[in-house]
């Protein structure tokens, strides 16, 4: 999403929030909803000790991982389309 904003002329993109990036791009509500979910994984994915009760593999379920992967692929597909337009 950051690369998409830069390709559209943004000078500085300082947030890591997919939701905020999506809002700046004016994407559809389905992507914003997915962004809100993926934002919840950011800290624990980057800092494995961010969760109070164990590592991410002990906290998240396989279903959550599959859903997050599906949503991430959705973002990549949209980013590729946006960058080409």
Order of alpha helices (4+ residues) and beta strands (2+ residues): alpha-alpha-alpha-alpha-alpha-alpha
